[in-house]
């Protein structure tokens, strides 16, 4: 066996196959094209290597240096000298060895040869911090371009350099037809984003208010500022764009609409309503931003109401590569995002796209509305490769999105569309129509659509649809039965189409699980491990002359006594799988079982544990190798059997809370209801036979600290609980939300002065609410030892000095011992009364003790309640 030599062409890893040592001219070239989770494999033969086109190309791969190769899905012949295929379920940023091995019944030069190569998948996106932020505002001005003094968006876009960002402050930017001056760079993109926590909206409508004049017959007219608007809205609803004034006057499609003739716009609303009494929006810009640069990141912005003229769109990527749009909203634009020409490796993720024309009549949209667009669409020509559309939502469109150009693309598209949500589309949830080769569609959810995924036609191929969920087909304003996939068209032949592990449930009346209509032609449709569940037939094949390879699928219908309709047979009604097998050779291992979904009414189409479709599928190399159980399951979701789990308390156990814990109750198992008012208790119940654990949490407690201040003293007592004292400070803990009332009581020698801190005072009491730690101060003031009238004195001597020299003075003394001596030598008349309380409001003792000598040298003294010791 020959192995090839690896070369590099235009940055792409290729390998050269030397088919025979003696025939060096017999070379095959392999290109490997990695996306995040997949890799395209393209092998081009040279003339003479397989002239009768009967060779086969097997695919195998491994992580570089990991050991044995794993088998992949065989490559498909898409042209006389070219094989194309894909690897799936890869890891981002990982290098893989890839081998394509040929077998040819004709022998040399191709038989038993191989071509080898190595390439890496794309690493996940990481946006580096910007070196400079340039701020724009909806009413911005000047040149500061700072957060507090933003400039205009036009100024900001003209300034930004690679590695920098434009940050839009919140507001409505009535702007459009913007552009950039330069590209970012690898590792240093230009970022255009909304300010965190604010809503920056780019709006293509005219903020002007127009006056609408009645023309009779319910038609109104106004002159607008921009010619030929294609988007006019009333009260948030798009109006239908009629092609002539007569069509509008007669409402030929039966829906409200408008007709634009230059800057003259005519309206006719439902019920012939007066538009002056409603909110009207008229678009005045064709696009928000045209990007013809590379390495641009657009994030956290809203784009709405772009619809002036033809081919209007919010964002237009033209010859633009390595760009990212994420976390944005595209609201009611003629098209959200358009891509054209040499635009490579662009990623659109985590965005929301929507419009309001889901319920328009199907024939009306097809009748010249120019609104078969949706959220994202590839324009013709689109030679760029490597587009990734993931984790977005698309809703209330006629068509949700379109991912292939009409006719002109690169040698392969290498487009991945996965994990998106598409619903409420009046025609196709997704159009994979046109030039499509190595287009991979997986993990998407479609519901309330006429058709889930259109493949009508897919020139060249192959196209892969893996593990998509499609239900409630046949929706919208039309007279057609629904189907998860559409293959019929009046155009050229489709290439190979592979349908693996899809779940389709028609739900709505009159729709088949899989409906294959005529006309249309294709090289191959191969289906494995799908669920085709219908309300009409499980399978309706009106195009039996085209190659079809179905097996290991579940065919089910709710229509009693029916299973399959197969045109071209004498007896077209095939009531059982045996009849289908005998008549068509299809589904030799197929099933006819109730699918056993978990909860289809709530959109849960995983298989319930009792489903008979578990472990009934066939292994598809490179697609479902990592199945659970004895074999792959049928349908989009692999059933993971429950294992016994013991209930284990979570991190809330033994914690302290101010209210009942609601999170982290269990680290394993299922929590019961939390009971109690604190402390709380709950169980973590083991599942599938596991044991239970008892869990509890305490009511959080908070600390109350009370400090006595002042030169006096006294006691502080809580109405509940206790304080532990350390000198002048006391401390205690109380449960969350407790109400603690502190009562102050001064001693006999002090008075209480008041409260301060974290409590509400009421006289000698103070109430503290324990919703957190609290600090309270209580002030006690030492009572004066003597008083004359309202004046207090620290000693008896000070009071005597202050006494009147002309009139008799009464000195009151505290009920305590005074350690001092008094010599009355100033000729004053004194009345001395002892035994008073600290407030001097009453006598509480029999006397005041004077520990010292008392002598009267001059003047007079009358004493009551004084004991000299």
C-alpha positions in Angstrom: 0.0 0.0 0.0 1.3 3.5 -0.9 1.1 6.4 1.5 1.1 9.9 0.2 3.3 12.8 0.9 1.8 15.9 2.6 2.0 19.3 1.0 0.5 22.7 1.7 -1.6 24.5 -0.9 -3.1 27.9 -0.1 -2.9 27.2 3.6 -4.9 24.0 3.3 -3.5 20.6 4.3 -3.4 18.3 1.4 -1.7 15.0 0.7 -0.5 13.4 -2.5 -1.3 9.8 -3.3 1.2 8.0 -5.4 -1.1 5.3 -6.8 1.7 3.1 -8.1 5.4 3.6 -7.6 6.0 3.3 -11.3 3.2 5.7 -12.2 4.0 9.0 -10.5 1.5 10.8 -12.7 -1.4 8.9 -11.1 -1.9 11.3 -8.2 -4.9 12.1 -5.9 -5.1 15.2 -3.9 -6.8 15.3 -0.5 -7.9 18.5 1.2 -9.0 18.6 4.8 -11.2 21.5 6.0 -11.8 21.7 9.7 -14.6 23.5 11.5 -15.2 23.4 15.2 -16.7 20.0 15.5 -16.5 18.6 12.0 -14.0 18.2 9.1 -14.6 18.1 5.4 -12.6 15.6 3.4 -12.2 16.2 -0.4 -10.2 13.9 -2.6 -9.6 14.7 -6.2 -8.4 11.9 -8.6 -6.4 12.5 -11.7 -7.4 11.3 -15.1 -7.2 7.6 -15.6 -7.3 6.5 -12.0 -10.9 5.5 -12.0 -12.3 6.0 -15.5 -15.3 3.7 -15.0 -16.2 5.3 -11.7 -16.6 2.1 -9.7 -14.0 2.7 -7.0 -15.0 3.3 -3.4 -13.3 5.5 -0.8 -13.3 4.5 2.8 -12.6 7.0 5.5 -10.8 6.6 8.8 -9.3 9.0 11.4 -7.7 9.4 14.8 -6.5 12.1 17.1 -2.9 12.7 16.3 -0.8 10.2 18.2 -3.7 8.4 19.8 -3.2 4.9 18.3 -5.6 3.0 16.1 -7.7 4.7 13.4 -11.5 4.8 13.8 -13.8 4.2 10.9 -15.7 7.1 9.5 -18.6 7.4 7.1 -17.4 6.5 3.5 -16.9 9.3 1.1 -19.4 10.0 -1.6 -18.6 10.3 -5.3 -19.9 13.8 -6.3 -18.1 14.0 -9.7 -16.3 11.5 -12.0 -12.9 12.4 -10.3 -13.9 13.6 -6.9 -15.0 12.1 -3.6 -16.4 14.2 -0.7 -17.3 13.4 2.9 -17.2 14.6 6.5 -16.0 13.7 9.9 -18.4 14.3 12.8 -18.3 14.6 16.6 -14.8 16.1 16.7 -13.3 18.2 19.4 -12.4 21.9 18.7 -8.8 22.8 18.5 -7.6 19.2 17.9 -5.4 17.8 15.3 -6.5 14.6 13.5 -4.8 12.1 11.2 -7.1 11.3 8.3 -6.8 8.4 5.9 -8.8 7.6 2.8 -8.4 4.1 1.5 -9.5 3.1 -2.0 -10.9 -0.1 -3.3 -11.4 -0.7 -7.0 -12.7 -3.9 -8.6 -10.6 -3.1 -11.6 -7.4 -3.2 -9.6 -4.5 -0.9 -10.4 -3.8 2.0 -10.3 -6.2 2.9 -7.4 -7.0 -0.4 -5.7 -5.4 -0.9 -2.2 -3.9 2.6 -2.1 -4.5 5.3 0.4 -4.0 9.0 0.9 -3.1 10.4 4.3 -3.2 13.9 5.8 -3.3 15.8 9.1 -5.3 18.8 9.9 -6.9 20.5 12.9 -10.4 21.6 13.8 -10.9 25.3 14.7 -10.2 26.3 18.2 -13.2 27.7 20.1 -13.5 31.5 19.8 -11.8 33.6 22.4 -12.2 37.4 22.2 -9.2 39.2 23.6 -9.6 42.3 25.8 -9.6 45.4 23.6 -6.7 47.8 23.9 -8.9 50.9 23.6 -12.7 51.5 23.9 -14.3 54.1 21.7 -17.7 55.1 22.9 -20.6 56.1 20.7 -24.0 57.5 21.7 -27.3 57.8 19.9 -27.0 61.6 20.5 -23.3 61.6 20.6 -21.1 64.5 19.4 -17.6 65.9 19.6 -14.4 63.9 19.5 -13.9 62.7 23.1 -15.6 59.4 22.4 -15.5 58.5 26.1 -18.0 56.7 28.2 -19.4 59.9 29.6 -19.0 62.0 26.5 -19.6 59.6 23.6 -19.2 60.7 19.9 -21.4 59.7 17.0 -21.4 56.1 15.8 -20.0 57.3 12.4 -17.1 58.9 14.1 -16.4 55.9 16.3 -16.5 53.5 13.3 -14.1 55.7 11.4 -11.6 55.7 14.2 -11.5 52.1 15.4 -8.3 50.1 14.7 -7.4 46.5 15.0 -7.4 45.4 18.6 -9.9 48.1 19.6 -13.6 48.3 20.2 -16.6 50.5 19.5 -19.0 50.5 22.5 -22.5 51.8 21.8 -24.2 53.3 24.8 -27.9 52.5 25.2 -30.4 54.3 22.9 -31.9 54.2 19.5 -29.5 54.9 16.6 -31.7 55.9 13.6 -28.8 55.3 11.2 -27.9 53.0 8.3 -25.8 52.3 5.3 -22.7 52.4 7.6 -19.3 50.9 6.8 -15.9 50.3 8.3 -12.6 51.7 7.3 -10.3 48.9 8.2 -10.1 45.2 9.2 -9.2 43.7 12.5 -6.5 41.1 12.7 -6.1 37.6 14.0 -5.9 37.8 17.7 -6.7 41.6 17.5 -10.3 41.9 16.1 -12.3 45.0 15.9 -15.2 44.7 18.3 -18.5 46.5 17.9 -20.7 45.9 20.9 -23.4 47.3 23.1 -22.6 48.7 26.5 -23.1 46.1 29.2 -26.5 46.4 30.8 -27.8 48.9 28.3 -29.9 48.3 25.1 -28.3 49.8 22.0 -30.6 49.6 19.0 -29.7 50.3 15.3 -33.0 51.2 13.7 -33.6 51.5 10.0 -36.9 53.3 10.2 -37.6 57.0 9.8 -38.3 58.6 13.2 -40.5 61.2 11.4 -44.2 61.1 11.9 -46.1 61.3 8.6 -49.6 62.6 7.9 -51.8 60.2 6.1 -54.4 61.5 3.8 -57.5 59.5 2.9 -57.9 58.5 -0.7 -61.2 56.7 -0.3 -61.9 53.0 -0.1 -59.8 52.7 3.0 -56.6 53.7 1.3 -54.4 56.5 2.7 -51.4 58.2 1.3 -48.3 60.0 2.6 -45.1 61.3 1.3 -42.1 59.8 3.0 -38.4 60.8 3.0 -36.7 57.8 1.4 -37.9 56.4 -1.9 -39.2 52.8 -2.4 -39.5 51.5 1.2 -40.1 47.8 1.2 -40.8 47.6 5.0 -43.8 49.4 6.5 -45.2 48.5 9.9 -48.3 49.3 11.8 -48.4 48.7 15.6 -45.4 46.3 15.4 -46.8 44.2 12.5 -45.2 44.2 9.0 -47.6 45.1 6.2 -47.7 43.2 3.0 -45.9 44.9 0.1 -48.4 45.0 -2.8 -47.0 45.2 -6.3 -49.5 47.8 -7.5 -52.0 50.4 -6.2 -54.8 48.4 -7.7 -53.8 45.3 -5.9 -53.7 47.2 -2.6 -57.1 48.8 -3.2 -58.6 45.4 -3.8 -56.5 43.6 -1.2 -55.9 40.8 -3.6 -54.2 38.7 -1.0 -56.7 39.5 1.7 -54.2 41.0 4.1 -53.4 44.6 5.1 -50.6 46.2 3.1 -49.0 49.1 1.4 -47.8 50.1 -2.1 -44.7 52.3 -2.6 -44.2 54.5 -5.6 -41.0 56.4 -5.0 -41.6 58.5 -2.0 -45.4 58.2 -2.2 -46.7 55.4 0.0 -50.3 54.1 0.0 -51.7 52.1 2.9 -54.8 50.1 3.5 -55.1 48.7 7.0 -57.4 46.1 8.5 -61.0 47.3 8.7 -60.0 50.4 6.7 -58.6 51.9 9.9 -57.1 55.4 9.9 -53.3 55.1 10.1 -53.1 58.4 11.8 -54.6 56.7 14.8 -51.9 54.0 14.9 -48.1 53.7 15.2 -46.6 53.6 11.8 -43.0 52.9 10.9 -41.5 53.3 7.4 -38.0 52.1 6.6 -35.5 54.6 5.2 -32.2 52.5 5.1 -31.3 49.5 3.1 -28.8 48.1 5.6 -27.3 48.9 9.0 -23.7 48.0 8.3 -21.8 46.6 5.3 -18.7 44.6 6.2 -16.1 44.1 3.6 -13.4 43.5 6.2 -12.0 40.6 8.2 -11.8 39.9 12.0 -14.8 41.9 13.0 -16.9 41.0 16.1 -20.4 42.3 16.5 -22.0 41.6 19.9 -25.0 42.6 22.1 -26.8 44.9 19.6 -30.3 45.0 18.2 -30.8 45.6 14.5 -34.4 46.4 13.4 -36.5 47.8 10.6 -34.0 47.7 7.7 -36.0 47.3 4.5 -35.5 50.1 1.9 -35.4 49.1 -1.7 -34.3 45.7 -3.0 -32.1 43.1 -1.2 -32.4 45.0 2.1 -30.7 43.5 5.1 -29.4 44.5 8.5 -25.8 43.2 8.1 -24.1 42.5 4.8 -20.9 40.5 4.7 -19.3 40.8 1.3 -15.8 39.4 0.7 -15.5 39.4 4.5 -13.9 36.6 6.5 -13.3 35.4 10.0 -16.1 37.5 11.5 -18.3 36.8 14.4 -21.9 38.0 15.2 -23.1 36.9 18.6 -25.7 37.8 21.3 -27.6 40.1 18.9 -31.3 40.5 18.1 -32.5 41.0 14.5 -36.1 42.2 14.6 -38.3 42.6 11.5 -35.7 43.3 8.8 -36.1 42.2 5.2 -33.2 40.0 6.0 -31.1 39.7 9.1 -27.7 38.8 7.7 -26.6 38.3 4.1 -23.3 36.7 2.9 -21.8 37.0 -0.5 -18.8 36.2 -2.6 -15.5 35.3 -0.9 -16.7 35.3 2.7 -15.0 32.6 4.7 -15.2 31.1 8.3 -17.8 33.5 9.5 -19.6 32.5 12.7 -23.2 33.4 13.8 -24.0 32.2 17.3 -26.5 32.9 20.1 -28.5 35.4 18.2 -32.3 35.9 17.9 -33.9 36.5 14.5 -37.6 37.2 14.1 -40.3 38.8 11.9 -44.1 38.9 11.8 -45.1 37.3 8.4 -45.5 33.7 9.5 -49.3 33.8 9.0 -49.3 35.5 5.6 -50.9 33.4 2.8 -48.3 31.1 1.2 -49.3 32.2 -2.3 -49.0 35.9 -1.3 -45.4 35.5 -0.2 -44.6 33.6 -3.3 -46.4 36.2 -5.4 -43.7 38.8 -5.5 -43.2 39.8 -1.8 -39.4 39.3 -2.0 -39.6 38.0 1.6 -38.5 34.4 1.2 -35.5 35.5 3.1 -35.5 34.9 6.8 -32.7 35.5 9.4 -29.6 34.4 7.5 -29.1 33.8 3.8 -26.3 33.1 1.4 -26.5 35.3 -1.7 -25.4 34.2 -5.2 -22.5 33.9 -5.7 -21.1 32.7 -2.4 -17.7 31.1 -2.8 -16.7 31.4 0.9 -16.5 28.3 3.0 -16.6 27.3 6.7 -19.7 29.3 7.8 -21.0 28.1 11.2 -24.5 28.9 12.3 -25.1 27.7 15.8 -27.3 28.2 18.9 -29.6 30.8 17.3 -33.3 31.1 17.3 -35.4 32.0 14.2 -39.2 32.5 14.4 -42.2 34.0 12.7 -40.7 34.1 9.3 -41.9 32.6 6.0 -38.5 30.8 5.6 -36.3 30.7 8.7 -32.9 30.8 7.0 -31.1 29.7 3.8 -27.6 28.3 3.9 -26.6 27.6 0.3 -26.1 29.9 -2.7 -28.3 29.2 -5.7 -25.6 27.9 -8.0 -22.1 29.2 -7.4 -20.0 28.1 -4.4 -16.5 26.8 -3.6 -15.5 23.2 -4.3 -17.4 22.5 -1.0 -19.4 24.7 1.3 -18.1 23.3 4.6 -21.1 24.8 6.4 -22.2 23.7 9.8 -25.7 24.5 11.1 -26.4 23.1 14.5 -28.2 23.5 17.8 -30.6 26.1 16.5 -34.2 26.6 17.3 -36.6 27.4 14.4 -40.3 27.7 14.8 -43.4 29.4 13.3 -42.3 29.5 9.7 -44.9 29.5 6.9 -42.8 27.5 4.5 -39.4 26.1 5.2 -37.7 26.2 8.6 -34.4 26.0 6.8 -33.6 26.1 3.1 -30.6 24.0 2.1 -31.4 24.6 -1.6 -28.8 25.3 -4.3 -25.1 24.6 -4.4 -24.6 22.5 -1.3 -21.6 20.2 -0.7 -20.5 19.2 2.8 -23.3 21.0 4.5 -23.8 19.5 7.9 -27.1 20.0 9.8 -27.3 18.5 13.3 -29.0 18.9 16.7 -31.5 21.5 15.5 -35.1 21.8 16.7 -37.9 22.7 14.2 -41.5 23.0 15.2 -44.7 24.6 13.8 -43.3 24.7 10.3 -44.7 23.7 6.9 -41.4 21.9 6.1 -38.5 21.4 8.5 -35.5 21.3 6.2 -35.8 21.9 2.4 -33.2 20.0 0.3 -34.8 21.0 -3.1 -32.4 20.6 -4.7 -28.9 20.2 -3.2 -26.5 20.4 -6.1 -23.4 18.3 -5.8 -23.8 17.1 -2.2 -23.3 15.4 0.1 -25.6 17.0 2.7 -26.0 15.5 6.1 -29.0 15.9 8.5 -28.2 14.3 11.8 -30.2 14.1 15.0 -32.6 16.9 14.2 -36.0 17.1 15.9 -38.9 18.2 13.6 -42.5 18.3 14.8 -45.8 19.9 14.1 -45.1 20.1 10.4 -47.8 21.4 8.1 -48.1 24.7 10.0 -48.7 28.1 8.4 -51.3 29.7 6.1 -51.3 27.2 3.3 -53.1 24.2 1.8 -50.2 21.8 1.8 -49.4 18.8 4.0 -46.3 19.1 6.0 -43.1 17.1 6.0 -39.8 17.1 7.9 -37.8 17.2 4.7 -38.5 18.5 1.2 -36.7 17.0 -1.8 -39.0 17.9 -4.7 -38.1 20.6 -7.1 -38.3 21.4 -10.8 -34.6 22.0 -11.0 -31.5 19.9 -11.5 -30.5 16.7 -9.7 -29.5 16.7 -6.1 -26.3 15.0 -4.9 -26.2 12.4 -2.1 -28.4 13.2 1.0 -28.0 11.4 4.3 -30.7 11.4 7.0 -29.5 9.8 10.2 -31.1 9.8 13.6 -33.8 12.4 13.0 -37.1 12.5 14.9 -40.1 13.7 12.9 -43.6 13.8 14.4 -46.2 15.4 12.1 -48.7 16.0 15.0 -51.0 18.2 12.8 -53.7 16.4 10.7 -53.0 15.3 7.2 -49.2 15.2 7.3 -46.9 12.2 6.8 -43.9 11.3 8.8 -41.8 11.6 5.6 -43.3 12.9 2.4 -41.4 12.4 -0.8 -43.0 14.4 -3.6 -42.5 14.7 -7.3 -41.0 16.2 -9.4 -37.3 16.0 -8.3 -34.3 13.8 -8.9 -31.3 12.9 -6.7 -28.3 10.6 -6.7 -29.2 9.1 -3.3 -31.4 9.6 -0.3 -30.2 7.3 2.5 -32.0 7.1 5.9 -31.0 5.2 9.0 -32.3 5.2 12.6 -34.9 7.9 12.0 -38.4 8.1 13.5 -41.0 8.9 10.8 -44.3 9.5 12.7 -47.3 10.8 10.8 -51.0 11.5 11.0 -51.5 10.6 7.4 -48.9 8.0 6.4 -45.6 7.2 8.1 -44.0 7.4 4.6 -45.6 8.8 1.5 -43.5 8.3 -1.6 -44.9 10.0 -4.7 -41.5 9.8 -6.6 -40.6 6.1 -6.6 -38.3 6.2 -9.5 -35.6 8.0 -7.6 -33.0 6.1 -5.6 -33.9 5.6 -2.0 -32.2 3.6 0.7 -34.2 3.4 4.0 -33.5 1.0 6.8 -33.6 0.7 10.6 -36.2 3.5 10.8 -39.4 3.5 12.8 -42.4 4.0 10.7 -45.5 5.0 12.6 -48.8 6.7 11.9 -51.9 7.5 13.9 -54.1 6.7 10.8 -55.6 3.4 11.6 -55.0 0.6 9.0 -52.4 2.6 7.1 -48.6 2.7 7.1 -47.1 3.7 3.7 -48.3 5.1 0.4 -46.0 4.2 -2.5 -46.9 5.5 -5.9 -46.4 3.4 -9.0 -47.6 0.1 -7.4 -50.7 -1.7 -8.3 -51.6 -1.6 -4.6 -50.3 1.7 -3.4 -51.5 1.3 0.2 -48.9 -0.7 2.1 -50.4 -1.6 5.4 -47.5 -3.5 7.0 -43.7 -3.5 7.0 -43.8 -6.9 5.3 -45.8 -5.4 2.4 -43.3 -2.5 2.2 -40.3 -4.9 2.2 -41.7 -7.2 -0.5 -42.9 -4.4 -2.8 -39.9 -2.0 -2.5 -37.0 -3.8 -0.7 -37.0 -0.9 1.8 -36.8 -1.1 5.6 -35.6 -4.7 5.8 -34.8 -4.0 9.4 -37.3 -1.2 10.0 -39.8 -1.1 12.8 -43.5 -0.2 13.1 -43.8 0.8 16.8 -45.3 3.5 18.9 -42.2 5.7 19.4 -42.7 6.1 23.2 -41.6 9.7 23.6 -41.2 11.1 27.1 -43.6 14.0 26.8 -44.3 15.1 23.2 -47.1 17.6 24.3 -44.4 19.6 26.1 -41.8 19.2 23.4 -39.8 16.5 25.1 -39.1 14.0 22.3 -36.5 12.0 24.2 -37.3 8.3 24.5 -39.0 7.2 27.7 -37.5 4.3 29.5 -40.1 1.9 28.3 -39.7 2.9 24.6 -39.2 -0.1 22.3 -36.9 1.9 20.1 -34.1 1.8 22.6 -31.1 -0.2 21.3 -32.8 -0.9 18.0 -30.6 1.1 15.6 -27.6 0.2 13.5 -24.1 1.5 14.0 -23.2 4.2 11.5 -19.4 4.6 11.5 -18.3 8.1 12.6 -21.8 9.1 13.5 -23.1 7.2 16.5 -20.1 5.2 17.7 -20.6 6.4 21.3 -24.0 5.0 21.9 -25.4 3.8 25.2 -26.5 0.3 25.7 -26.2 -2.7 23.3 -26.9 -0.7 20.1 -27.8 2.8 19.1 -31.3 4.0 19.7 -33.8 5.1 17.0 -34.4 8.8 16.7 -32.6 12.1 17.6 -31.9 11.4 21.2 -29.9 8.6 22.7 -31.6 7.2 25.8 -29.2 7.3 28.8 -30.6 4.7 31.3 -30.8 6.0 34.8 -28.3 4.5 37.3 -29.0 4.2 41.0 -28.1 7.5 42.7 -27.9 7.9 46.4 -29.3 11.1 47.8 -26.4 13.2 49.1 -26.9 16.6 50.8 -25.7 19.6 48.9 -23.8 22.6 50.1 -26.8 24.1 51.8 -26.7 21.4 54.4 -25.5 22.7 57.8 -25.5 26.2 56.4 -27.2 29.3 57.9 -29.8 31.2 56.1 -32.2 34.1 56.6 -34.9 32.3 54.7 -35.5 28.7 53.6 -32.7 27.5 51.3 -33.8 27.0 47.7 -30.5 26.1 45.9 -27.8 23.5 46.4 -30.1 21.3 48.4 -28.7 18.1 47.0 -25.5 17.2 45.4 -27.1 14.0 44.2 -30.7 12.8 44.3 -33.9 14.8 44.3 -34.8 17.2 47.1 -38.1 17.1 49.0 -39.9 20.3 50.0 -38.0 22.3 52.6 -39.9 22.4 55.8 -39.6 24.5 59.0 -39.2 28.1 59.9 -35.6 27.8 60.7 -33.9 25.5 61.4 -35.1 23.9 58.1 -35.1 20.3 57.1 -35.4 18.3 53.8 -34.5 15.0 52.2 -32.3 14.3 49.3 -34.1 11.3 47.8 -32.0 8.8 45.9 -33.2 7.8 42.5 -33.6 4.4 40.8 -33.3 2.6 44.1 -30.7 4.9 45.8 -30.9 5.8 49.4 -32.1 9.0 51.0 -30.2 11.6 53.0 -31.5 13.8 55.8 -30.4 17.4 55.4 -30.9 20.5 57.5 -29.9 24.1 57.7 -29.9 26.6 60.6 -31.6 30.0 60.8 -28.8 32.5 60.5 -27.9 34.3 63.7 -26.5 37.8 64.1 -24.5 39.5 66.8 -25.7 42.3 68.9 -23.0 44.3 70.7 -24.0 46.9 73.4 -21.5 49.3 74.8 -22.0 51.5 77.8 -20.6 55.0 77.5 -20.4 58.1 79.7 -19.1 58.6 83.2 -22.0 56.9 84.9 -23.1 53.3 85.1 -26.2 51.2 84.9 -27.6 47.9 83.6 -28.8 46.9 80.1 -31.2 44.0 79.8 -32.6 42.4 76.6 -36.2 41.2 76.7 -35.1 37.8 75.4 -31.8 36.0 75.3 -28.8 37.3 77.1 -25.8 39.6 76.8 -22.4 38.4 78.0 -20.4 41.3 79.4 -16.7 42.1 79.0 -16.1 45.3 80.9 -18.3 48.0 79.5 -19.4 45.9 76.4 -21.9 43.1 76.2 -22.4 40.7 73.3 -25.1 38.2 72.3 -26.5 36.4 69.3 -30.1 36.3 68.1 -31.8 34.5 65.1 -32.4 36.4 61.9 -35.3 38.8 62.0 -35.6 38.7 65.8 -36.8 41.8 67.6 -34.6 42.5 70.6 -35.8 45.2 73.1 -33.0 46.6 75.3 -33.9 48.2 78.6 -31.5 50.6 80.3 -31.6 51.1 84.1 -29.1 53.5 85.7 -27.6 52.8 89.1 -28.3 55.1 92.1 -25.5 57.4 91.2 -26.2 57.8 87.5 -28.8 58.8 85.1 -29.5 57.3 81.7 -28.6 59.8 78.9 -29.9 58.0 75.8 -29.3 55.5 73.0 -27.3 55.6 69.7 -26.5 53.1 67.0 -28.6 50.3 65.4 -31.8 50.5 67.4 -35.0 52.5 67.6 -35.1 54.3 71.0 -38.2 54.8 73.1 -37.3 56.3 76.4 -35.2 53.8 78.4 -36.0 51.1 75.8 -34.5 50.5 72.4 -35.6 48.0 69.7 -33.1 46.3 67.5 -34.2 44.3 64.4 -31.7 41.4 63.9 -31.6 41.3 60.1 -27.8 41.7 60.4 -25.1 42.4 63.0 -26.0 45.3 65.2 -24.0 47.7 67.4 -25.8 49.8 70.1 -24.5 52.4 72.5 -26.1 53.3 75.8 -24.9 56.4 77.6 -25.0 56.7 81.4 -24.1 60.0 83.1 -22.8 60.2 86.7 -25.2 62.3 88.9 -23.8 65.4 90.5 -22.9 65.1 94.2 -24.7 68.3 95.0 -27.2 70.6 93.4 -28.4 74.1 93.9 -31.5 74.6 91.9 -30.8 73.2 88.4 -27.1 73.4 88.7 -25.1 70.3 89.7 -21.7 70.2 91.3 -19.1 67.5 91.6 -18.4 68.2 95.3 -20.0 69.8 98.3 -17.3 72.4 98.4 -18.0 73.5 94.8 -21.7 73.9 95.7 -20.8 76.0 98.8 -18.6 78.3 96.7 -21.4 78.8 94.2 -24.1 79.5 96.8 -25.5 83.0 97.1 -23.7 85.4 99.4 -26.9 87.4 100.1 -29.7 84.9 100.2 -30.1 81.6 101.8 -29.1 78.7 99.5 -30.5 75.2 99.6 -27.9 72.5 98.7 -29.2 69.1 97.9 -26.8 66.1 98.1 -26.8 62.6 96.6 -27.7 59.6 98.6 -24.1 58.5 98.9 -20.9 59.1 100.9 -19.0 62.4 100.1 -15.4 62.0 100.9 -14.4 65.6 101.7 -14.2 68.2 104.4 -16.2 71.5 104.3 -15.2 74.7 106.1 -18.0 77.3 105.9 -16.0 80.6 106.2 -17.8 82.9 103.7 -20.7 84.1 105.9 -23.3 82.3 103.7 -26.7 81.0 104.9 -26.9 77.3 103.9 -29.7 74.8 104.1 -28.2 71.3 103.4 -30.6 68.4 102.7 -29.2 64.9 101.9 -30.3 61.5 100.7 -31.5 62.4 97.1 -31.7 60.0 94.1 -29.6 60.6 91.0 -32.3 62.7 89.3 -32.8 64.7 92.5 -36.5 64.1 92.1 -36.9 62.4 95.5 -35.2 61.4 98.6 -34.4 57.7 98.6 -32.2 57.4 101.7 -32.1 58.8 105.2 -29.0 60.8 104.7 -25.9 61.7 102.8 -22.7 60.6 104.5 -19.9 63.1 104.9 -16.6 61.3 105.4 -14.6 64.3 106.7 -14.9 67.4 108.9 -17.6 70.1 108.8 -16.9 73.4 110.4 -19.0 76.6 110.5 -16.7 79.6 110.8 -19.2 82.2 109.7 -22.7 82.3 108.4 -25.4 79.7 109.3 -26.1 76.1 108.5 -29.4 74.1 108.7 -29.0 70.4 108.1 -31.5 67.6 107.2 -30.2 64.1 106.4 -26.5 64.5 106.7 -24.3 62.1 108.7 -20.8 63.1 109.5 -18.4 60.2 109.8 
